[in-house]
Amino acid sequence: MIILPDYLPTQKQISERVASFAQKPLTHFQGDEAYRFALNCIDLTTLEGSDHRSRIQSLCEKAISLNTAAVCVYPTFIKQAKEILKNTNIKVASVAGAFPAGQSPIHIKVAEVEYAVDEGADEIDMVISRGAFLEGNYQKVFDEVLAIKKACQKAHLKVILETGELIDPNLIYKASFLAMKAGADFIKTSTGKIAVNATPVAFLVMLDAINQYHNETGKMVGIKPAGGIADGEMTILYLKILENILNNKWLNNHYFRIGASKLADKLTELIK
């Protein structure tokens, strides 16, 4: 039986912490350094039914020109992206495991992950079964993440919580712990496919979970807010929250990613 810790702060207390961090200056970055750092942490993404080879080509060329952390595509485009990016440090990530709804049997999810890994994916972005989680069937969700982690082999696993559907900070905290206990290399807020994606409140709760998990186990788990980060001001707020909760070991694209492809253009415009 999987047992998950409770999260006691109220929504008001969490929002007050976000507001307090917003008033603080960034301490690890000067001037445009923050924007350059954020740009280097972006997973440049296209996840549309209309995706085609020319779009993937353009995406990868843009990733190279901007020096982003990764590109994220559907499994059928992994080989093409790997070929284009083969002489770079840019990773190829793929959604797999019944993205974005997660409403498929586990053997189907695992088969898709295995396919993506065989195609050469460096990273897998999966989404938890929110229905099972909201019913309190934590063991089922844990077992699914564990099975997908095994199927990833050497590929890093990002576990998407879809925090806009969990809503309650206590549930977001529990889901974060569940994913980390099952082997997640990253926990990620959102798929970008629903109305509410990353929020500063959800991000803060997940960072609290990562911090507590690190204190208990010594293991570092990455964080990826995705969707809803639209401009430089919001980017700076997320960086302030990050640096105030976790130490500077997380201030690199091995442990911090941003899922906000449109943000890349905004940041490029802000860099002098």
C-alpha positions as CSV (number, residue, x, y, z in Angstrom):
1,M,0.0,0.0,0.0
2,I,1.4,3.4,-1.1
3,I,1.3,6.0,1.7
4,L,1.6,9.7,0.7
5,P,2.3,12.6,3.0
6,D,-0.2,15.4,3.6
7,Y,0.5,19.1,2.8
8,L,-0.8,21.4,5.5
9,P,-0.4,25.0,4.2
10,T,-3.7,26.7,3.0
11,Q,-4.2,28.2,-0.4
12,K,-4.0,31.6,1.2
13,Q,-0.6,30.8,2.8
14,I,0.8,29.5,-0.4
15,S,-0.4,32.6,-2.4
16,E,1.2,34.8,0.3
17,R,4.5,33.0,-0.2
18,V,4.3,33.4,-3.9
19,A,3.7,37.2,-3.4
20,S,6.6,37.4,-1.0
21,F,9.0,35.8,-3.4
22,A,7.8,38.1,-6.2
23,Q,9.0,41.1,-4.2
24,K,12.5,39.7,-3.8
25,P,15.3,40.3,-6.3
26,L,16.9,37.4,-8.2
27,T,20.2,36.6,-6.6
28,H,21.7,34.1,-9.1
29,F,21.3,36.2,-12.3
30,Q,22.1,39.6,-13.5
31,G,20.4,41.5,-16.3
32,D,19.8,39.3,-19.4
33,E,21.4,36.3,-17.7
34,A,18.0,35.2,-16.4
35,Y,16.4,35.3,-19.8
36,R,19.4,33.4,-21.4
37,F,19.2,30.8,-18.7
38,A,15.4,30.3,-19.1
39,L,15.8,30.0,-22.9
40,N,18.4,27.3,-22.4
41,C,15.9,25.4,-20.2
42,I,13.0,25.4,-22.7
43,D,11.7,22.2,-24.2
44,L,10.7,23.5,-27.6
45,T,7.6,21.6,-28.4
46,T,5.0,20.7,-31.1
47,L,2.3,18.3,-30.2
48,E,-0.5,18.8,-32.8
49,G,-2.4,16.4,-34.9
50,S,-1.3,18.4,-37.9
51,D,2.4,17.9,-37.2
52,H,4.5,16.9,-40.3
53,R,8.1,16.5,-41.2
54,S,8.6,20.1,-42.4
55,R,7.3,21.4,-39.0
56,I,9.7,19.1,-37.1
57,Q,12.6,20.3,-39.3
58,S,11.8,23.9,-38.5
59,L,11.4,23.2,-34.8
60,C,14.8,21.5,-34.6
61,E,16.5,24.2,-36.5
62,K,14.9,26.8,-34.2
63,A,16.1,24.8,-31.2
64,I,19.6,24.8,-32.5
65,S,19.6,28.5,-33.2
66,L,18.3,29.3,-29.7
67,N,20.2,26.6,-27.9
68,T,17.2,25.2,-26.0
69,A,17.4,22.2,-23.8
70,A,15.3,19.8,-25.8
71,V,12.7,19.4,-28.5
72,C,9.5,17.5,-27.6
73,V,7.6,15.7,-30.3
74,Y,5.2,12.7,-30.9
75,P,6.9,9.3,-31.1
76,T,6.7,9.1,-34.9
77,F,9.0,12.1,-35.3
78,I,11.7,11.0,-32.9
79,K,14.1,9.5,-35.5
80,Q,13.9,12.6,-37.7
81,A,14.6,14.9,-34.7
82,K,17.5,12.7,-33.6
83,E,19.1,12.9,-37.0
84,I,18.8,16.7,-37.2
85,L,20.1,17.2,-33.6
86,K,22.8,14.5,-33.7
87,N,25.7,16.9,-33.4
88,T,24.2,19.0,-30.7
89,N,23.6,18.7,-26.9
90,I,19.9,19.2,-27.5
91,K,17.8,16.3,-26.2
92,V,14.9,14.7,-28.0
93,A,11.9,14.2,-25.7
94,S,8.7,12.4,-26.7
95,V,5.3,12.3,-25.1
96,A,4.2,8.6,-24.7
97,G,1.9,6.5,-22.5
98,A,-1.5,7.7,-23.8
99,F,-0.7,11.5,-23.8
100,P,-2.6,13.7,-22.9
101,A,-5.6,11.9,-21.3
102,G,-3.8,8.8,-19.9
103,Q,-6.9,6.8,-20.5
104,S,-5.5,3.6,-22.0
105,P,-4.6,0.2,-20.4
106,I,-1.2,0.0,-18.9
107,H,0.1,-2.5,-21.5
108,I,-0.8,0.0,-24.3
109,K,1.0,2.8,-22.4
110,V,4.1,0.7,-21.9
111,A,4.2,-0.4,-25.5
112,E,4.1,3.2,-26.7
113,V,6.9,4.1,-24.3
114,E,9.0,1.1,-25.5
115,Y,8.4,2.2,-29.1
116,A,9.6,5.8,-28.3
117,V,12.7,4.5,-26.5
118,D,13.5,2.2,-29.4
119,E,13.2,5.2,-31.8
120,G,15.9,6.9,-29.8
121,A,14.1,9.2,-27.3
122,D,16.3,10.7,-24.7
123,E,13.4,11.7,-22.5
124,I,9.8,10.5,-22.1
125,D,7.0,12.8,-20.9
126,M,4.1,10.7,-19.5
127,V,0.9,11.8,-17.8
128,I,-0.6,10.1,-14.7
129,S,-4.0,8.6,-14.7
130,R,-5.8,11.5,-13.0
131,G,-9.1,9.6,-12.7
132,A,-7.6,6.8,-10.7
133,F,-5.6,9.3,-8.6
134,L,-8.7,11.4,-7.8
135,E,-10.5,8.3,-6.8
136,G,-7.8,7.6,-4.3
137,N,-6.4,4.6,-6.1
138,Y,-2.8,5.7,-5.5
139,Q,-1.4,2.2,-5.8
140,K,-2.6,1.8,-9.4
141,V,-1.1,5.2,-10.4
142,F,2.2,4.3,-8.6
143,D,2.4,0.9,-10.3
144,E,1.8,2.5,-13.7
145,V,4.5,5.1,-13.3
146,L,6.8,2.3,-12.0
147,A,6.1,0.2,-15.1
148,I,6.7,3.1,-17.4
149,K,9.9,4.0,-15.6
150,K,11.1,0.5,-16.3
151,A,10.2,0.7,-20.0
152,C,12.2,4.0,-20.2
153,Q,15.5,2.1,-19.7
154,K,18.1,4.8,-19.9
155,A,15.7,7.5,-21.0
156,H,14.8,10.1,-18.4
157,L,11.2,10.1,-17.3
158,K,9.1,13.3,-16.8
159,V,5.9,12.6,-15.0
160,I,3.1,15.1,-15.8
161,L,0.6,15.6,-12.9
162,E,-1.9,17.8,-14.8
163,T,-2.2,20.1,-11.8
164,G,-5.0,22.0,-13.4
165,E,-7.2,19.0,-12.9
166,L,-5.9,18.1,-9.4
167,I,-6.4,21.7,-8.2
168,D,-6.1,21.0,-4.4
169,P,-2.5,21.8,-3.2
170,N,-2.6,18.7,-1.0
171,L,-3.4,16.5,-4.0
172,I,-0.7,18.1,-6.0
173,Y,1.8,17.5,-3.2
174,K,0.7,13.8,-2.9
175,A,0.9,13.3,-6.7
176,S,4.4,14.8,-6.7
177,F,5.5,12.4,-4.0
178,L,3.9,9.4,-5.7
179,A,5.7,10.2,-9.0
180,M,9.1,10.6,-7.2
181,K,8.7,7.5,-5.2
182,A,7.9,5.6,-8.4
183,G,11.1,6.8,-10.1
184,A,10.4,10.1,-11.8
185,D,13.5,12.0,-12.9
186,F,11.3,15.1,-13.3
187,I,7.8,16.1,-12.2
188,K,5.9,18.4,-14.6
189,T,2.9,20.5,-14.1
190,S,0.8,20.1,-17.2
191,T,0.2,18.8,-20.7
192,G,-0.6,22.2,-22.1
193,K,-3.9,20.7,-23.4
194,I,-6.3,21.9,-20.8
195,A,-7.5,25.4,-19.8
196,V,-5.4,25.6,-16.6
197,N,-1.8,24.8,-17.0
198,A,1.2,25.8,-14.9
199,T,0.5,28.3,-12.1
200,P,3.0,29.8,-9.5
201,V,1.0,28.1,-6.7
202,A,1.2,24.6,-8.2
203,F,4.9,25.2,-9.0
204,L,5.6,26.2,-5.4
205,V,3.8,23.1,-4.0
206,M,5.7,20.8,-6.3
207,L,9.0,22.5,-5.3
208,D,8.1,22.0,-1.6
209,A,7.6,18.3,-2.4
210,I,10.9,18.0,-4.2
211,N,12.7,19.7,-1.4
212,Q,11.1,17.4,1.2
213,Y,11.8,14.3,-0.9
214,H,15.5,15.4,-1.3
215,N,15.7,16.0,2.5
216,E,14.4,12.5,3.1
217,T,16.2,10.5,0.4
218,G,19.1,12.6,-0.8
219,K,17.8,12.3,-4.4
220,M,17.5,15.2,-6.7
221,V,14.4,15.3,-8.9
222,G,13.9,17.9,-11.6
223,I,10.9,20.2,-12.2
224,K,9.2,21.4,-15.3
225,P,6.4,24.0,-15.3
226,A,4.6,23.8,-18.6
227,G,2.0,26.0,-20.2
228,G,0.9,29.4,-19.0
229,I,4.4,31.0,-18.8
230,A,3.9,33.7,-21.5
231,D,6.4,36.5,-20.9
232,G,9.6,37.6,-19.3
233,E,7.9,38.9,-16.1
234,M,6.3,35.5,-15.5
235,T,9.5,33.8,-16.2
236,I,11.3,35.9,-13.6
237,L,8.6,35.0,-11.0
238,Y,9.1,31.3,-11.6
239,L,12.9,31.7,-11.3
240,K,12.5,33.6,-8.0
241,I,10.3,30.8,-6.6
242,L,12.8,28.2,-7.7
243,E,15.8,29.8,-6.2
244,N,14.1,30.6,-2.9
245,I,12.9,27.0,-2.3
246,L,15.7,24.9,-3.8
247,N,19.4,25.5,-3.8
248,N,21.5,26.4,-6.9
249,K,22.1,22.8,-7.8
250,W,18.7,23.0,-9.5
251,L,19.7,26.0,-11.6
252,N,20.6,24.2,-14.7
253,N,18.7,22.4,-17.5
254,H,19.5,19.0,-16.0
255,Y,17.0,19.7,-13.2
256,F,14.9,22.6,-14.5
257,R,12.9,22.8,-17.7
258,I,10.2,25.1,-19.1
259,G,7.5,23.9,-21.4
260,A,6.5,27.1,-23.2
261,S,7.4,27.2,-26.8
262,K,5.9,30.6,-27.5
263,L,8.0,32.0,-24.7
264,A,11.2,31.3,-26.6
265,D,10.4,34.1,-29.1
266,K,9.5,36.5,-26.2
267,L,12.7,35.8,-24.4
268,T,14.8,36.3,-27.6
269,E,13.2,39.7,-28.0
270,L,14.1,40.6,-24.4
271,I,17.8,39.6,-24.7
272,K,19.9,42.6,-25.7
